[in-house]
C-alpha cells in the first residue's frame, strides 16, 4: 500500500463570477461559462462523455470522446483533451490523447496522483466494428471486446504516454461489457488508504447457466471499482456489485471521498425494477468492499437514467455535491444537488438552465468555485459540451 507522504496542491487561483441564487443560473458576466467542445468542429461529428480535473499546477483539463462519424457509441472514437490556464474561461486547442484509429477509445476517467502530481488517465476500448449489444451477447473476440488501458502525463497534461493494457488485472474472464467511469476518478487523502487511486466502473456478465444467452438484459449489469496503490502502475479489482437480479442494476458510476474517509459511490440504475433511477452505497476500506449493497437514492428521483457526478467540497461541514439532469423522463435541465449527511439525502441547490442536457462532471476550482463540464444543447443534449463556473456560495 502506498502511504501519502506529501501533499500536492491542486488549487487554481481564480476569480469568482456571480450567478443568481433564485434557482436558475443567469447568463452572468464574462467567465461564467465557456464552450470547449462544439459538435461538428475539428473533424468530429459529435463530442460526448465529459470528464474534468484540476492538475497540481491549477490547470483545468477537459476530456471528452471525439466521435468521428456519428453520435453513436461505437466506431472511430478518440479520447480528446483541451487545457485551460484560467479556470475554464478559455481553452487551448483540441489534442488527441488516445487515438481510436478506426476503433473505439473512450470513457475517460482522469485523476491526479497526489504523490507525484502526475495525471493518470484510465480509459476503455473496443473494436470499432462491434457494438455494446454484440459484446454483451459474447459475440466479440477478446481482442475486439472491451478492454481497459492506462496512461500517464508528467507535464501537466501536455503529453501522455501510450495506452497500456491492464485488462488482465481488472477484468474477470466471465465479464463481457466493461466501462470506466465515465467522469473523474478520485485519489484518497485520508486514513490508511491515503494515496490510493480509485476508479468507479461497471461491467456485464454472461448469463447464468441454463438462462437464454441474449446477454442484453440490463440485469446482467453491475458496478465495481478498480484501484492502484502505486500511482497507476499496477491495478487491482476492488468491490464487485454482483447481484444481477434485475432489481437494482448499478451501471455508470461516480465516487467521492467523504470527510470521514469513507468512499461514497453513486450509480445510474440501468432499467432496474426498483423505484428509482439512482443507486448509492459506501465503502469504509478504500473501495475494496461495499458497506452495504447498492440501494435506491430516493431524494434523486428527479434524475433520469443517465450518468451523473459527485464531488465532496473541502472543509469542515462542507456538502457533497451531485450533478445531473433534473427531469425524470428526459435528459434536460442540468442541476446540482447538495447533501449535508454524506449522501444519505440530497436537496436540489441550483438549476443551470432549462436546455437539454445529459452527462456531466464536477471539478473543484479553489475553495470558492466549482466547475461543471456537461453535455447540453437547444434541440438536443449533444450539441455542445459546456463548462460552467459556479460559486460555492450558490450551492451551499
GITA-V108872 format. One record per residue. N is the residue number from 1. RES is the residue in one letter. BURIAL is 1 if it has 9 or more other C-alpha atoms within 8 Angstrom, else 0. Layout:
BEGIN
<<N/RES/BURIAL> <N/RES/BURIAL>>
END
This chain:
BEGIN
<<1/X/0> <2/X/1> <3/X/0> <4/X/1> <5/X/0> <6/X/0> <7/X/0> <8/X/1> <9/X/0> <10/X/1> <11/X/1> <12/X/1> <13/X/0> <14/X/1> <15/X/0> <16/X/0> <17/X/1> <18/X/1> <19/X/1> <20/X/1> <21/X/0> <22/X/0> <23/X/0> <24/X/1> <25/X/1> <26/X/0> <27/X/0> <28/X/1> <29/X/0> <30/X/0> <31/X/1> <32/X/1> <33/X/1> <34/X/1> <35/X/1> <36/X/1> <37/X/1> <38/X/1> <39/X/1> <40/X/0> <41/X/0> <42/X/0> <43/X/0> <44/X/1> <45/X/1> <46/X/1> <47/X/1> <48/X/1> <49/X/1> <50/X/1> <51/X/1> <52/X/1> <53/X/1> <54/X/1> <55/X/1> <56/X/1> <57/X/1> <58/X/1> <59/X/1> <60/X/1> <61/X/1> <62/X/1> <63/X/1> <64/X/1> <65/X/1> <66/X/1> <67/X/1> <68/X/1> <69/X/1> <70/X/0> <71/X/1> <72/X/0> <73/X/0> <74/X/1> <75/X/1> <76/X/1> <77/X/1> <78/X/1> <79/X/1> <80/X/1> <81/X/1> <82/X/1> <83/X/1> <84/X/1> <85/X/1> <86/X/1> <87/X/1> <88/X/1> <89/X/1> <90/X/1> <91/X/1> <92/X/0> <93/X/0> <94/X/0> <95/X/0> <96/X/1> <97/X/1> <98/X/1> <99/X/1> <100/X/1> <101/X/0> <102/X/1> <103/X/1> <104/X/1> <105/X/1> <106/X/1> <107/X/1> <108/X/1> <109/X/1> <110/X/1> <111/X/1> <112/X/1> <113/X/1> <114/X/1> <115/X/1> <116/X/0> <117/X/1> <118/X/1> <119/X/1> <120/X/1> <121/X/1> <122/X/1> <123/X/1> <124/X/1> <125/X/1> <126/X/1> <127/X/1> <128/X/1> <129/X/0> <130/X/1> <131/X/1> <132/X/0> <133/X/0> <134/X/1> <135/X/1> <136/X/1> <137/X/1> <138/X/1> <139/X/0> <140/X/1> <141/X/0> <142/X/0> <143/X/0> <144/X/1> <145/X/1> <146/X/1> <147/X/1> <148/X/1> <149/X/1> <150/X/1> <151/X/1> <152/X/1> <153/X/1> <154/X/1> <155/X/0> <156/X/1> <157/X/1> <158/X/0> <159/X/1> <160/X/1> <161/X/0> <162/X/0> <163/X/0> <164/X/0> <165/X/1> <166/X/1> <167/X/1> <168/X/0> <169/X/0> <170/X/1> <171/X/1> <172/X/0> <173/X/0> <174/X/0> <175/X/1> <176/X/1> <177/X/1> <178/X/1> <179/X/1> <180/X/1> <181/X/1> <182/X/1> <183/X/1> <184/X/1> <185/X/1> <186/X/1> <187/X/1> <188/X/1> <189/X/1> <190/X/0> <191/X/0> <192/X/0> <193/X/1> <194/X/1> <195/X/1> <196/X/1> <197/X/1> <198/X/1> <199/X/1> <200/X/1> <201/X/1> <202/X/1> <203/X/1> <204/X/1> <205/X/1> <206/X/1> <207/X/1> <208/X/0> <209/X/0> <210/X/0> <211/X/0> <212/X/0> <213/X/0> <214/X/0> <215/X/1> <216/X/0> <217/X/0> <218/X/1> <219/X/1> <220/X/1> <221/X/1> <222/X/1> <223/X/1> <224/X/1> <225/X/1> <226/X/1> <227/X/1> <228/X/1> <229/X/1> <230/X/1> <231/X/1> <232/X/1> <233/X/0> <234/X/0> <235/X/1> <236/X/1> <237/X/1> <238/X/1> <239/X/1> <240/X/1> <241/X/1> <242/X/0> <243/X/0> <244/X/1> <245/X/0> <246/X/1> <247/X/1> <248/X/1> <249/X/1> <250/X/1> <251/X/1> <252/X/1> <253/X/1> <254/X/1> <255/X/1> <256/X/1> <257/X/1> <258/X/1> <259/X/0> <260/X/0> <261/X/1> <262/X/1> <263/X/1> <264/X/1> <265/X/1> <266/X/1> <267/X/1> <268/X/1> <269/X/1> <270/X/1> <271/X/1> <272/X/1> <273/X/0> <274/X/0> <275/X/0> <276/X/1> <277/X/1> <278/X/1> <279/X/1> <280/X/1> <281/X/1> <282/X/1> <283/X/1> <284/X/1> <285/X/0> <286/X/1> <287/X/1> <288/X/1> <289/X/1> <290/X/1> <291/X/0> <292/X/0> <293/X/0> <294/X/1> <295/X/0> <296/X/1> <297/X/1> <298/X/0> <299/X/0> <300/X/1> <301/X/1> <302/X/1> <303/X/1> <304/X/1> <305/X/1> <306/X/1> <307/X/1> <308/X/1> <309/X/1> <310/X/1> <311/X/1> <312/X/1> <313/X/1> <314/X/0> <315/X/0> <316/X/0> <317/X/0> <318/X/1> <319/X/1> <320/X/1> <321/X/1> <322/X/1> <323/X/1> <324/X/1> <325/X/1> <326/X/1> <327/X/1> <328/X/1> <329/X/0> <330/X/0> <331/X/1> <332/X/1> <333/X/1> <334/X/1> <335/X/1> <336/X/1> <337/X/1> <338/X/1> <339/X/1> <340/X/1> <341/X/0> <342/X/1> <343/X/1> <344/X/0> <345/X/1> <346/X/1> <347/X/0> <348/X/1> <349/X/1> <350/X/1> <351/X/1> <352/X/1> <353/X/1> <354/X/0> <355/X/1> <356/X/1> <357/X/1> <358/X/1> <359/X/1> <360/X/1> <361/X/1> <362/X/1> <363/X/1> <364/X/1> <365/X/1> <366/X/1> <367/X/1> <368/X/1> <369/X/1> <370/X/1> <371/X/1> <372/X/1> <373/X/1> <374/X/1> <375/X/1> <376/X/1> <377/X/1> <378/X/0> <379/X/0> <380/X/1> <381/X/1> <382/X/1> <383/X/1> <384/X/1> <385/X/1> <386/X/1> <387/X/1> <388/X/1> <389/X/1> <390/X/1> <391/X/1> <392/X/1> <393/X/0> <394/X/1> <395/X/1> <396/X/0>>
END
